[in-house]
Amino acid sequence: MKKIKPELLIAGLALILVLGGIGLAFSTIHHENTKRDTVALPQLSKKVAANESEVVLHTSQGDIKIKLFDKYAPLAVKNFLTHAKDGYYNQTIFHRVMANFMIQGGDPTGTGTGGESIWRGKDKSKDSGSGFKNEISNSLYNIRGALAMANAGADTNGSQFFINQNHDNQTKQLDESQYPAKIYQAYKHGGYPSLDGQYTVFGQVIAGMAVVDKIANAKVTKADSGEASKPVNPVTLDHIDIVKKAK
């Protein structure tokens, strides 16, 4: 019997291990991609499901209809709905607007440094004084039209919120394998993916994005922070109607 040279045997075994590793890696990636594509993606439907709430923001520039994701961000939704019901947001301004980025409001002081959650001073288990915790979900993303909580760092959510307005294709900066296929496609229409995992997304605009665009493109001047983001002519959030509460 012809003997196989040891070095050839070793090389053959190494090749088998490499190919096996590639196969395992491909299988793992395929599994992870498949797993990502099985998660619910409620932002992609304009229909308001039974487990979602619906509100209309009446602004000085027009109405914005939004559905809220009670299932995935219960704290943020409850905080927002309670403030809306109590009139906390009435006649507040969008104090920070940036074209091709977002519009921000929800601060009763109008300065960008105010506002608090419904639990502050009432329930230290939810808000010990710096805000309530982030709620990050692999079902929700900062795509165009996403409503998210503004914060000053992790777990500092109070009352301020923002709506993602950017409409430029964001996929050039994304690793397609890290996102559900439909979300990757949604980012072709804008949004701000770098915010994912850092801010609580709790709603999605289902009508009135033209109003969001109009507000974002308002003429601005420098705010106290030095950032050119304060509308010269104030844009107000007059009041919020709660159209439907989740069951």
C-alpha positions in Angstrom: 0.0 0.0 0.0 1.3 3.4 -1.0 2.0 5.6 2.1 0.7 9.1 2.3 3.3 11.6 3.3 2.7 13.1 6.7 2.8 16.7 5.4 0.1 15.9 2.8 -2.1 14.3 5.5 -1.7 17.3 7.8 -2.6 19.7 4.9 -5.6 17.6 4.0 -6.9 17.6 7.6 -6.3 21.4 7.8 -8.3 21.9 4.6 -11.2 19.8 6.0 -11.1 21.8 9.2 -11.1 25.1 7.3 -14.0 24.0 5.0 -15.9 22.7 8.0 -15.4 26.0 9.8 -16.6 28.0 6.8 -19.6 25.7 6.6 -20.4 26.2 10.3 -19.9 30.0 10.0 -22.2 30.1 7.0 -24.8 28.0 8.8 -24.6 30.3 11.9 -24.9 33.5 9.8 -27.8 32.0 7.8 -29.5 31.0 11.1 -29.0 34.5 12.6 -30.3 36.2 9.4 -33.3 33.9 9.3 -33.9 34.6 13.0 -33.8 38.4 12.4 -36.3 38.1 9.6 -38.8 36.4 11.9 -39.2 39.2 14.4 -42.3 41.4 14.3 -41.7 44.7 12.6 -44.8 46.8 13.5 -43.4 50.1 12.1 -43.7 48.8 8.6 -47.5 48.7 8.7 -49.8 51.8 8.8 -52.5 49.7 10.3 -53.1 50.2 14.0 -53.1 46.8 15.6 -55.2 45.9 18.7 -52.1 46.0 20.9 -51.2 49.5 19.7 -52.4 53.0 20.6 -53.0 55.9 18.3 -52.6 59.6 18.7 -52.8 62.8 16.6 -50.4 65.6 17.3 -52.0 68.9 16.4 -49.2 71.3 15.5 -49.2 74.9 14.2 -48.0 73.4 10.9 -50.6 70.6 10.6 -51.5 67.2 12.1 -49.2 64.2 12.6 -50.9 60.8 13.2 -48.8 58.3 15.1 -49.3 54.8 16.3 -47.6 53.7 19.6 -46.1 50.4 20.5 -47.4 49.5 23.9 -46.1 45.9 23.7 -42.5 46.8 23.1 -42.1 50.1 25.0 -44.8 50.1 27.7 -43.1 52.7 29.9 -42.5 55.2 27.1 -46.0 54.8 25.8 -47.6 55.1 29.2 -45.5 58.2 30.0 -46.4 59.8 26.7 -50.1 59.0 26.8 -50.4 60.2 30.4 -48.7 63.5 29.6 -50.9 63.9 26.6 -54.1 63.3 28.6 -53.0 65.7 31.3 -52.2 68.5 28.8 -48.5 68.5 29.7 -47.5 68.9 26.1 -50.2 71.5 25.3 -48.7 74.7 23.7 -45.2 73.5 23.9 -42.7 74.2 21.1 -40.5 72.1 18.9 -37.4 73.6 20.5 -34.9 71.7 18.3 -35.4 71.0 14.6 -32.7 69.9 12.2 -33.3 69.3 8.5 -32.3 65.8 7.3 -32.2 64.7 11.0 -35.2 65.1 13.3 -37.7 67.4 15.1 -37.7 67.4 18.9 -40.3 68.6 21.4 -41.9 67.7 24.7 -40.1 70.1 26.9 -42.6 72.4 28.8 -39.8 74.9 29.4 -39.0 75.2 25.8 -35.3 75.2 26.6 -34.3 71.7 25.8 -33.2 71.1 29.3 -36.6 70.6 31.0 -39.4 68.1 31.3 -39.8 65.0 33.5 -41.5 61.7 33.5 -44.8 60.9 35.1 -43.0 58.9 37.8 -40.5 61.5 39.0 -41.1 62.2 42.7 -43.8 59.5 42.8 -42.2 56.2 42.0 -38.5 55.8 42.6 -38.5 52.3 41.3 -39.2 53.7 37.8 -37.6 57.2 38.1 -35.3 57.9 40.9 -34.8 61.5 39.7 -32.8 61.1 36.4 -35.5 59.5 34.3 -36.8 56.1 33.4 -35.0 53.2 31.7 -34.4 52.7 28.0 -36.6 50.1 26.3 -34.6 48.7 23.3 -36.3 46.2 21.0 -35.0 44.3 18.0 -38.5 44.9 16.5 -38.1 48.7 16.5 -35.6 51.0 14.6 -34.9 54.7 14.0 -36.3 54.6 10.4 -37.8 57.7 8.9 -40.9 58.6 10.8 -40.0 56.8 14.0 -41.0 58.4 17.3 -38.3 58.0 20.0 -37.6 59.3 23.5 -34.9 61.9 23.7 -32.4 61.4 26.5 -29.2 62.7 28.1 -27.6 59.3 28.3 -28.8 55.8 29.0 -31.9 55.5 31.2 -32.6 59.2 31.5 -35.9 59.4 29.7 -38.2 62.2 30.9 -40.8 63.9 28.6 -38.9 65.0 25.5 -39.3 63.1 22.3 -38.2 63.3 18.7 -39.3 62.2 15.3 -36.8 60.9 12.8 -37.1 63.0 9.6 -34.0 62.3 7.5 -35.0 61.0 4.0 -31.6 60.0 2.6 -30.6 56.4 1.9 -28.8 55.1 5.0 -27.8 51.6 3.7 -24.2 52.6 2.7 -23.3 52.7 6.4 -25.1 49.5 7.3 -24.0 45.9 7.5 -26.9 44.2 5.8 -26.4 41.0 7.8 -27.1 42.8 11.0 -30.6 44.0 10.2 -33.9 42.3 9.2 -34.1 42.5 5.4 -37.2 44.7 5.5 -35.6 47.2 7.9 -32.5 47.3 5.7 -34.9 48.2 2.8 -36.7 50.8 5.0 -33.4 52.5 5.7 -33.1 53.2 2.0 -35.9 55.8 2.6 -34.1 57.5 5.4 -33.8 57.5 9.2 -30.8 57.5 11.5 -29.5 54.0 12.2 -26.7 55.2 14.4 -29.3 55.9 17.1 -30.4 52.3 17.3 -29.8 50.8 20.7 -29.3 54.1 22.3 -32.8 55.6 22.2 -36.2 54.1 22.9 -38.3 54.0 19.8 -42.0 53.8 20.8 -44.1 55.0 17.9 -44.3 55.5 14.1 -45.8 58.3 12.0 -48.6 56.8 9.8 -49.8 60.1 8.4 -48.5 63.6 8.2 -44.8 63.1 7.3 -45.1 66.2 5.1 -45.8 68.2 8.3 -42.7 66.7 9.9 -40.7 67.7 6.9 -42.1 71.2 7.0 -41.2 71.6 10.6 -37.7 70.2 10.1 -37.1 72.6 7.3 -38.1 75.7 9.3 -35.7 78.6 9.3 -33.6 78.3 12.5 -31.3 80.4 14.6 -28.8 79.5 17.3 -30.2 78.0 20.5 -28.6 78.6 24.0 -26.4 75.6 23.3 -24.9 77.4 20.3 -26.5 74.8 17.9 -28.4 76.3 14.9 -31.6 74.4 15.6 -34.2 76.8 17.2 -37.0 77.8 14.9 -37.0 81.6 14.3 -40.8 81.5 14.2 -41.9 79.1 17.0 -43.6 75.9 15.9 -46.1 74.7 18.5 -47.6 71.5 19.6 -51.0 72.7 20.4 -52.5 69.5 21.9 -52.6 65.8 21.4 -55.7 63.7 20.8 -55.7 60.1 22.0 -57.6 58.4 19.2 -57.3 54.8 20.5 -55.7 53.0 23.4 -54.2 49.5 23.1 -56.3 46.6 24.4 
